[in-house]
Amino acid sequence: MGTRIVKRNPIKTSFYLVGVLICLFFTGFKVNETQRQEYAREIAKFDHSELNNVEWELDKSYNNYYRSRGWFFSCNAACQENYRVYQGWQREYDLLKRTESSVEAAAKSKL
């Protein structure tokens, strides 16, 4: 059965074998100490504790919103207010995540 598949699909099989060999023998590029220090310096520019705090507040505000919802997804004034608070934290979290991604991309470009 296996030989029949190889004979029917020689190009796919050869690409598969080349890929396996590349995975086995290619170890990547070495990063020297100065590049590593520069990467760490770039990553240190971003305050991860602020992101963690905002993520915690986002989760807390979502739970408040979820608990204040009524039956069959009805939402009264208190629920609407909780939803607005949740959306505010969501916007702040998204902004911080974009900032973190850009800092990480800049740091990785140094490698």
Backbone bond lengths (Angstrom), bond angles and torsions (degrees), N, CA, C in turn:
res aa  C-N    CA-C-N  psi(-1)  N-CA   C-N-CA  omega(-1)  CA-C   N-CA-C  phi
1 M - - - 1.441 - - 1.527 110.89 -
2 G 1.346 118.30 -45.06 1.456 121.70 -178.01 1.514 112.47 -65.67
3 T 1.327 117.20 -39.25 1.464 119.73 -179.80 1.517 111.29 -68.66
4 R 1.317 116.86 -32.29 1.458 120.97 178.60 1.537 110.54 -65.43
5 I 1.331 116.97 -39.80 1.464 121.17 178.37 1.520 110.16 -65.81
6 V 1.342 116.66 -40.67 1.462 120.50 -179.86 1.523 109.83 -66.00
7 K 1.303 117.53 -40.64 1.471 120.29 -179.23 1.525 111.38 -69.40
8 R 1.309 117.98 -33.30 1.465 120.72 -179.87 1.528 112.63 -77.11
9 N 1.317 116.95 -30.46 1.467 121.99 -175.86 1.532 111.37 -127.38
10 P 1.327 118.51 67.21 1.469 118.80 -175.55 1.538 112.64 -68.54
11 I 1.319 118.58 -34.45 1.462 120.57 -177.39 1.528 110.07 -70.97
12 K 1.326 116.58 -45.94 1.462 119.54 178.59 1.522 110.88 -61.18
13 T 1.319 116.88 -42.43 1.458 121.39 -178.74 1.521 110.85 -65.58
14 S 1.332 117.43 -42.00 1.464 119.35 -179.65 1.531 110.97 -67.58
15 F 1.344 117.87 -39.96 1.463 119.49 176.01 1.525 111.15 -63.13
16 Y 1.311 116.96 -37.98 1.460 120.85 177.91 1.528 110.06 -62.98
17 L 1.326 117.32 -46.24 1.463 120.70 -179.37 1.531 111.55 -65.39
18 V 1.326 117.20 -39.73 1.464 120.34 177.43 1.525 109.32 -62.99
19 G 1.314 117.57 -42.20 1.457 120.90 178.05 1.508 112.87 -62.24
20 V 1.315 117.03 -41.40 1.469 120.87 177.92 1.520 110.50 -64.63
21 L 1.327 116.71 -42.12 1.467 119.51 178.78 1.528 111.52 -65.08
22 I 1.306 117.44 -40.37 1.469 120.05 177.57 1.526 109.83 -62.07
23 C 1.321 117.13 -42.96 1.468 120.62 179.33 1.520 111.76 -63.55
24 L 1.332 117.09 -34.42 1.454 120.44 -178.27 1.524 112.78 -75.48
25 F 1.325 117.59 -37.81 1.456 119.88 -170.01 1.526 115.02 -107.29
26 F 1.296 119.29 -15.00 1.460 120.92 -179.11 1.517 108.83 -93.74
27 T 1.311 116.99 118.92 1.462 120.63 -175.19 1.515 112.99 -101.16
28 G 1.304 118.80 -7.16 1.463 120.59 179.43 1.511 111.09 102.65
29 F 1.303 114.94 -173.64 1.453 120.67 -178.21 1.517 109.24 -100.55
30 K 1.332 115.54 143.40 1.458 119.78 178.15 1.513 109.80 -79.22
31 V 1.310 115.43 140.11 1.454 122.14 176.11 1.520 107.02 -105.64
32 N 1.342 116.04 124.08 1.464 117.81 -179.77 1.523 110.27 -80.97
33 E 1.298 115.88 174.05 1.467 121.36 -172.62 1.526 112.07 -67.03
34 T 1.311 118.15 -37.20 1.473 119.78 -179.64 1.525 110.63 -67.57
35 Q 1.329 117.61 -38.71 1.464 120.56 176.52 1.523 110.60 -64.77
36 R 1.318 116.33 -40.70 1.462 120.95 179.56 1.530 110.66 -63.93
37 Q 1.326 116.83 -42.27 1.466 120.24 178.79 1.529 111.12 -66.47
38 E 1.321 116.87 -39.75 1.456 120.21 178.62 1.525 111.04 -65.29
39 Y 1.329 116.46 -38.80 1.471 121.11 176.44 1.535 109.80 -62.17
40 A 1.327 116.46 -46.70 1.466 120.31 -179.54 1.526 110.81 -63.54
41 R 1.323 117.21 -36.91 1.466 120.59 178.91 1.528 110.98 -66.67
42 E 1.332 116.89 -39.42 1.470 120.68 178.14 1.531 111.41 -67.00
43 I 1.324 117.22 -42.02 1.459 121.75 -179.62 1.527 110.28 -66.93
44 A 1.323 117.11 -34.00 1.465 120.92 -178.73 1.527 112.03 -68.67
45 K 1.335 117.88 -15.26 1.470 120.83 179.41 1.526 112.20 -67.15
46 F 1.312 117.06 -23.56 1.463 120.90 -177.43 1.518 109.92 -95.52
47 D 1.336 116.58 135.22 1.462 122.35 -179.24 1.532 109.33 -89.08
48 H 1.321 115.71 100.17 1.462 120.19 -177.92 1.524 111.98 -73.35
49 S 1.321 117.64 -24.67 1.463 119.35 179.65 1.530 110.25 -66.91
50 E 1.332 117.01 -34.89 1.463 119.52 177.19 1.533 110.45 -64.84
51 L 1.326 116.17 -41.45 1.465 119.89 177.34 1.523 110.60 -62.24
52 N 1.319 116.95 -41.59 1.466 120.39 178.62 1.522 111.56 -63.36
53 N 1.330 116.43 -41.51 1.469 119.67 178.99 1.524 111.51 -64.65
54 V 1.321 116.62 -42.50 1.459 120.42 179.44 1.525 110.06 -66.14
55 E 1.317 116.68 -39.18 1.465 119.84 177.91 1.529 110.81 -63.47
56 W 1.328 116.80 -38.85 1.461 120.52 177.92 1.526 110.24 -65.43
57 E 1.333 117.02 -44.41 1.468 120.81 178.23 1.528 111.10 -64.21
58 L 1.320 116.77 -37.53 1.465 121.13 177.59 1.523 110.48 -61.80
59 D 1.307 116.46 -45.26 1.459 120.48 179.60 1.529 110.87 -64.59
60 K 1.322 115.98 -42.51 1.464 120.48 179.26 1.535 110.92 -63.43
61 S 1.346 116.83 -42.84 1.460 119.50 -179.23 1.530 111.21 -69.35
62 Y 1.328 117.36 -33.52 1.463 119.08 176.46 1.525 110.01 -65.95
63 N 1.323 116.93 -41.64 1.465 119.84 178.94 1.527 111.31 -63.67
64 N 1.340 117.20 -39.31 1.466 120.24 176.00 1.527 110.67 -62.22
65 Y 1.306 116.53 -44.65 1.466 120.76 178.76 1.532 110.30 -62.56
66 Y 1.321 116.57 -45.98 1.462 120.89 -177.24 1.529 111.15 -62.46
67 R 1.344 116.89 -40.84 1.464 120.25 -179.81 1.530 112.44 -71.37
68 S 1.341 116.93 -25.15 1.464 118.85 -177.47 1.527 112.46 -87.40
69 R 1.320 117.74 -9.10 1.468 119.25 178.25 1.516 110.02 -68.78
70 G 1.315 114.76 151.55 1.461 119.57 179.35 1.520 111.02 -94.83
71 W 1.316 113.54 -165.70 1.456 120.65 179.07 1.518 110.02 -69.84
72 F 1.310 116.76 145.06 1.461 123.87 175.93 1.525 111.65 53.29
73 F 1.314 115.96 41.54 1.466 123.93 173.90 1.527 113.84 63.49
74 S 1.326 118.01 24.39 1.463 119.94 174.67 1.531 107.83 -76.80
75 C 1.328 115.57 151.63 1.463 119.21 -174.70 1.520 109.07 -142.62
76 N 1.341 116.63 114.86 1.462 121.26 179.80 1.537 109.45 -86.57
77 A 1.330 117.08 -167.56 1.466 121.42 -175.66 1.531 112.02 -64.18
78 A 1.320 117.11 -41.79 1.470 120.04 178.90 1.526 110.44 -64.21
79 C 1.317 115.86 -40.01 1.462 120.77 177.89 1.531 110.40 -63.92
80 Q 1.334 116.84 -42.29 1.465 120.73 179.03 1.533 110.95 -61.86
81 E 1.320 115.78 -41.07 1.470 119.58 178.56 1.525 110.56 -64.57
82 N 1.336 116.86 -43.59 1.466 120.63 177.62 1.530 110.69 -62.42
83 Y 1.310 116.82 -36.04 1.465 120.58 178.85 1.534 110.56 -68.05
84 R 1.338 117.60 -39.49 1.467 120.50 177.60 1.528 110.58 -64.10
85 V 1.332 116.27 -40.27 1.469 120.02 177.14 1.524 109.88 -63.08
86 Y 1.313 116.24 -44.09 1.471 120.83 178.17 1.524 111.12 -59.85
87 Q 1.337 117.30 -44.10 1.459 120.38 179.68 1.529 111.59 -63.86
88 G 1.329 117.37 -36.08 1.463 120.84 176.76 1.516 111.63 -62.12
89 W 1.331 115.57 -46.82 1.469 118.92 177.40 1.520 111.28 -65.41
90 Q 1.331 117.47 -34.78 1.464 120.83 178.49 1.526 110.47 -63.79
91 R 1.339 117.27 -42.36 1.462 120.50 178.10 1.527 111.15 -62.82
92 E 1.346 116.16 -43.68 1.457 119.53 179.90 1.529 111.10 -65.21
93 Y 1.317 116.55 -40.32 1.466 121.00 178.18 1.528 110.76 -63.56
94 D 1.328 117.29 -44.18 1.463 120.86 179.38 1.523 110.99 -62.25
95 L 1.322 117.00 -40.36 1.459 120.98 178.43 1.522 110.97 -62.74
96 L 1.335 116.63 -45.10 1.461 120.17 179.25 1.529 111.63 -66.16
97 K 1.322 117.38 -37.15 1.466 120.10 178.45 1.527 110.80 -65.75
98 R 1.350 116.70 -40.29 1.470 119.50 177.00 1.525 110.54 -64.02
99 T 1.329 116.06 -40.39 1.466 120.12 178.33 1.523 110.25 -63.96
100 E 1.324 116.19 -43.63 1.463 120.11 178.46 1.524 110.87 -61.66
101 S 1.315 116.84 -41.37 1.462 120.40 179.85 1.520 111.51 -64.89
102 S 1.326 117.10 -40.20 1.463 119.35 179.68 1.517 111.34 -68.96
103 V 1.343 117.62 -37.97 1.468 120.31 176.88 1.525 109.55 -65.53
104 E 1.322 116.40 -41.63 1.475 119.84 179.82 1.526 110.75 -65.82
105 A 1.326 117.91 -39.68 1.458 121.15 177.90 1.516 110.93 -64.46
106 A 1.337 116.78 -40.60 1.462 120.22 178.06 1.529 110.31 -65.05
107 A 1.327 116.66 -39.16 1.464 120.16 179.40 1.525 110.90 -68.13
108 K 1.320 116.95 -40.29 1.470 119.73 179.88 1.520 111.60 -69.25
109 S 1.332 116.98 -26.53 1.459 119.05 178.60 1.522 111.24 -69.40
110 K 1.333 117.95 -19.11 1.453 122.31 178.05 1.521 111.90 -78.18
111 L 1.307 117.08 -17.08 1.471 120.07 -178.23 1.502 111.88 -80.13
